Amino acid sequence: MEFSIFTWFGFKHPFGDIVKLIKEAGFHSAMIWWGDEGEKYAGSKYQQPDLVRKAGLKLDNAHLPFSMVNALWEDTPEGQEVYSMYCSHIDDCKTHEIPTAVMHALNGANPPPYTPLGLERFKRLTDRAERNGVTIALENARRPEYHDYVLKNIDSDRMKFCYDSGHENCFTPEVDYLARYGSRLAALHLHDNDGTRDQHLMPFNGNVNWKRIMTRLKELDYRGPLAFEIDAQFTDVSKDFTAPEYLNEAMSRIRKLTEM
């Protein structure tokens, strides 16, 4: 089994150095953020796919920005602008040979109501992904009904599912997403928390039921990488770890998962 990790794990080093450290720690692939927030230290997102591959890593997916995604559900100029932005991001994935784009269906606990217009926009984004040879992986968040509305109404090999263990544990512990959408699984975001909030801790530092998750993945015959979305910005570990030490510890946790 291959191992992957999100390139933003909390240490502000140049992106080229980050991917080299990921490779040296023993990971096989990486995930990137398709936004501009970290450009000051990570450089342009348009350079990152090549830097990942030059480091000897595979590029699993790009996580698209989600702070404005609620506008997709609304019949407003902003909604159309956000839809156009996501169209551009899907085109970027084709240009930069990014196989999968991770998206949210909502942001926050109180999004606007889901609407036929919003669903139509997701359908058109899926059509665009089909033409570009890109897969959209919709990530579970706070409100499962939005996720259900999109996935149940879009039957396409290019509209898949991204399972986030931390989001399930703290936002929707009553929902077994792998049982519901495991057959459409295209990406993993594995991280832990104490059940009270999204913390992006390393596995075994919270109360996520890892035995249940690993059993589900085995039942699904999941063949993709075990992918960590741990993030030291939520819990500052830089006082206790250097970046290489943090990655080495992450690797030890990921191997522990494979032994379950």
CORKA-V828994 format. One record per helix or strand of 2 or more residues. SS is the DSSP state (2 for helix, 1 for strand). FROM is the first residue (numbers start at 0). TO is the last residue. If there is no record, write none. Layout:
ss from to
SS FROM TO
SS FROM TO
This chain:
ss from to
1 2 5
2 14 24
1 28 33
2 38 41
2 44 53
1 57 63
2 68 72
2 76 94
1 99 103
2 115 131
1 134 138
2 143 152
1 158 163
2 164 170
2 176 183
1 184 189
2 209 218
1 225 227
2 242 257
